[in-house]
Amino acid sequence: MRFIFKTSYDQDIRLAKHSGHVFWYGLLLAALALAPFVLPVFWSSLITMVMIYGIVGLGLMLLSGFTGLFSIGHAAFMGVGAYMQAVLTALGWPFPIALLCSMGAAAIVGAVVGLPALRVRGLYLAIATLAFAFIVEEVLVRWESVTGGNRGLAVGMINLFGWKTSSPTVFYYICMVLALLATLGALNLLRSPTGRAFVAIRDSEVSAQSMGVTLAYYKTLSFAVSAALAGLGGALSAHMLRFITPDQFGIVQSIDLLLIVMIGGLGSVHGAFFGSIFLILTPQAIALAKGFLPPAIGQTVGLQSVVYGLVLMAFVLFEPTGIYGRWMKIRIWFALAPLYRRGLLKRQRSFQKTDRLA
């Protein structure tokens, strides 16, 4: 078991709390850097999708896990970023500039959508974001002169200031660097006064407001930051897929994004990536398992949705802290063994907003 003796205030704000963090995260980065050279292209592409959805999951985690504002239409922000990236790439804009514009457009739309959060909460806010998602999908379908409508829109190659490439390896490293920057940005945001304001709003809006937190500003900011990360993920997914259609950013995609934060672990940065791993690898596991299942089950339409639903119910009932919560319990068990006490991590009653004065 590791004991950390703090001798300075700087130790409280370090991202790496001890040498073990530096070693394991460094080893993870080294493994990711070598993955394209030792793994087949198929598995490298799956890791790329995990990193893309991890970025989107980070945005939704900041909004839902740390600010307490739930969105059922988050895929619409991905759609805004994806189509903005496709249009600007077709116009010959360099990849980095187009990417920043896609994030900016998604952030502006997110700030506008966040305005209802100033007056409604809970289920009503979720319904408002769902209505927005339907509006965005309808706009993408009807605005055929820009989006191509239901015919879809092809996405050009990555243009790095004149150097064009469609190499999967180059794109892999771009996604890796952006995922790393997004993660570091989220971690630094959460340990800043802004991040503490987000958490205060999640815990109790009345208490946060009494402490001087401006609800309107921080709620809108949370939506804007979350939408910007979703727009970044949407722009990267557009280059990954090379062809986008409006139905790729509908309600089904929004539910998948909710699965990321719920199954990964609501309220943890690690949970965004654990959830994206689940989301990307589960369809592959189901496809492999179909050959061993009876035809009546393996060939059933909607088998993936049934598996998602069963897994989600299992986590809600038995492990509400998600995959990351279970991983932390396993770590603590090994750290304390054989002194681990049964019931040490027994789930306590958590107060919802309806249980508070707010």
N, C-alpha and C positions, 0 to 999 in steps of 0.2 A: 504493500500500500504506500502511495506517495504522499508525503507531507510537504507543503510549500510554506517556507518561512519567508514572509515579506519584510523587507528592510527599507523599502522606499515606496512613495506613492505612485511612482511610475509603473510598478508591478501591477497595480490595480487596473491600468488601462492598456496593458500590452495585449495584442491579439494572441500571441503565443505565450501561454501562462508558464510553461516550463520547457525544458529541453526535449521532452518526449513529444510535445506538439510539433516542434521544429523538425524532429527526425521523421515522424510518421507522415506529416503533410508534405515534407520534402520528398519522401519516398513515393508518395502518391503522385506528385507532380512529375517526378522522374519516370514513373510507370506510364503516365498519360503521354509524356513526350515521346517515349519509345514505342507506344502502341501502334502507330501506323506502319512501323518497320517490322514488327513481329506478328501482327495479327492480320487475318484476311481483310479485304476491303469491306466485306459485309459487316464484320464486327466493328471495324473502325467507324463505319457509317452509323451504327447503333450508338456508339459512344458519342458521336457528334450530335445525334438527336437528343441524347441524355443531357448534354451540356446546353443545348438550345432550350429544351423544356425546363432545365434547371434555372436558367435565367428568368424565364416567364414565371416559374414557381417562386423565385425570390421576390418578384414584384407582388404576386398575390399573397405571399407570406407577410410582406410588410403591411399590406392593406388589411388582411383578415387576421393573421396571427398576432400582429403587434399593435394594430390600431383598432381591431375589433369591428371593422366594417366589411361586410360580406358582399361579394359580387358574383352573380350567376351569369353575367354576360362578359366575362373578361376576355373571351376569345375575340370579341369585336375590336379590342385594342390591338391584338395581334394582326387582325385583318387590315386595320388602318396602316400599321407599320409595313406589312407585307406589300400592299398595293402601292404605297408611297415609294417604297424601295424599287418595285418593279417599274413604275412610271419614270422615276428619276434615272434609273439605270438605262432604260431605253432611250432617254434623252442624252446619254453620254456623260452623266455626272460621275465623278470619281466615287469609288465605293465608300470611303470614310465620310465624305460630305453627305452623300445620300443616306448613309446610316444615321448620322446626326439629325438630318432633317426628318427621317422616319420616326426617330425617338421624340423629336420636338412636336411633330404633328400628333402623335399618340398622347403625349403629355398634355397638350392643349385640349384635346378631346376629353381626356381623363379629368382635367380640371372642370370642364363644363358638366360632365356627368356627375362629378362629385358635389355639385351644387345641391341636388336633392338630399344629400347626406346631412346638410345643415338643418333640415326640418324633419326628416324621417329616419327611422332606425330599424334594425332587425329585419323582419320579414318584408316590410314595406320597402326598405332600401334594396333588398335583393330583387323584388319585383320590378323596381324602377330600373335597375341595371339590366334585368332580363328584357324589359321593353326596349331599352337602348340597343341591345344586341340585335333584336329583330329589325330595328330601324336601320342600323348599319348594314345588315345583310341585305335588306331591301334596296338600299342605296347602291350597294355594290352590284346588284343584279340589274337595276334600272339604268345606271349611268354607263351605258354600253360604249359610248365614245371614248371613255377613259379606262374603264375596268374590263371592257370586253364582255360584260354581262355573264350569262351562263356559259358562253363559249370559253371563258377563261382567258388568262393572260400569261404569255410566256415571259420568263425572267432571263435577262441577259447574263453574260459572264461578269465576273468580278473585274472591275477596272480600277487598278491601283495607279492612278495618275499616268495613264498611258499604257501600262503593262496589264494586259488582259489575260486572265487565266480561268480555267474551269477544273483545275486539278483538285481532286478530293483531299489530297494531303495538305495542300495550301489552305483549303477551306477548313480542314480539321484544326490546324494550328490557329487560324483566325478565331474560330469558335472557342478554342481553349483559352486564348489570351483574353477574349471578351468575357468569358465565364469567370475567369480569375479576377478581372477588374470589377465585374459586377458584384462578386462575392465580397471582395475587400471593401468596395463602396458601401454595400449593405451593412457590413460589420461596423465600419466607421460611423455610418449614419446612426446605427442603433446605440452606440456609446456616446453620441453627442447629445446636447440638450434637445435637439429635434426628435431624436429617437426616444428619449425619455418622455417627451411630451406625447408621442404616439402611444407608448405603453400606459401612461397615465390616463389617456382617453379610453383605452381598452378596459382598464380596470374600473374606472368610475368617472363618467363625464362630469358629474357634480363636483367631485373632489378635485378633478383636474382644473375645472373652471375656477374653483375657489383658490387654487394655487397660482392663478394668473395665466393659465394656458388658454390661448385664444382658439376656441373650438373651430370656428369657421376657417381660419387660416390653416391650421394643422390638418384638418380633415381634407380640405382641398389639396394641400400639399401631398398628403399621403396618396390620394387618388392619382395625382399627376406623376409622382415618382413611380408608383406601381404601373401606371399605364405606359410610362416611358420604357420600363424594363420589358413589358409585354410587347411594345412596338419593336424593341430591339430583337426580341426572340422571333417575332413575326417576320422581320426583315431577313434574319438569318435563315429561317425556315423557307422563305421564298427562294433564296439561292440554293437551298438544299433540295427542294422539290423541283425547281426549274420551271414549274407550271402551277399556277394557282387559280382556284375557282371560289366563288362566294360560299359554297356549302362547306368548304374546309374550315371556316371560321364561324360556324353556327353554334347552336345550343349544345350539340353533342361534344364539341371541342371544349366548351365552357365547363361542362360537367367533368370532362377529363382533367381539366386544370384544378377543379375543386378536389378531385381524387388525389392529386399530387400533394396538396397541403394537408388534407385530412388523413391520408394513409401515411405520408412521410412523417408527419408530426407537427401539429399546429403550434406555431410559436417558436420554431427553431429554424435556423438557417440551414443546418444539416438536413432537416426534414424535406426541404425543397428538392434536394438532389436525391435523397432516398426515394421520395415519391416519384420523381422523374425516371429513376431506374426501374421502379415497379411498372410505371405506365408504358415504358418502351419494351421491357423484356417480357411482360406478361403475354402479349399477343404471340410472341415467338414461342414461349413455353406452351401455350395452348395449341399452336400449330403443330408442335412436336408431339404433344400428348394425344392429338386426334387419332393418330395411327394405332394407339394402344387402347382406345375407347371403343365400346360397341357402336356400330353405325347409327343406331337410334339416338345416341348422345353426341358422338363426334361430328355428325353431319347436321346437327340441329342449327337452324338459323338463329343468330343472336346468342350463341354460346359465350362469346366474350363478354357481352353485357351482363349475362347471368353471373359469370365469375366475378366481374367487377362488383356487382351488387352484393354478392355473398361475402366477398372480402371486406367491403366497406362496412357491412353490418357487423362482421366479426370484430373489426377494429373498434367500432363505436361501442360495442357491448363489453368487450374484454380487454382492449388496449387503446383507450381514447388518446393516449399520448403518441400513438403512431409507432412507426418502425424505429424512429430515433429514440423514443421513450423506452422501447423494449431493449434496444442496444445499450442504453445507459444502465438499465437494470442488470443486464448481463455483465457489463463492466464492473459494476459495484459488487456483484456476487463474487466474481473472481478476485477482486481487490480485497474483500473481507473474508473470503473462505480461509479456514473453516469456522470463522466467527460470525458468519452471516446469520442474522436473526430473522426468522420467519415473520412476515408482516412488516418488515422494515420500510418497504416502499408501498405500503397499503394505500390504496387510492382514497384520498380525502374528498369530502364534499366540496365542490367548486360552485361558487355563487355566480349565477347568470345575471344579466342586466335586469331581468324581471324580478330578481330577488332583492334588488337594491332600491334605495329611495328614488334613484334616477329612473 
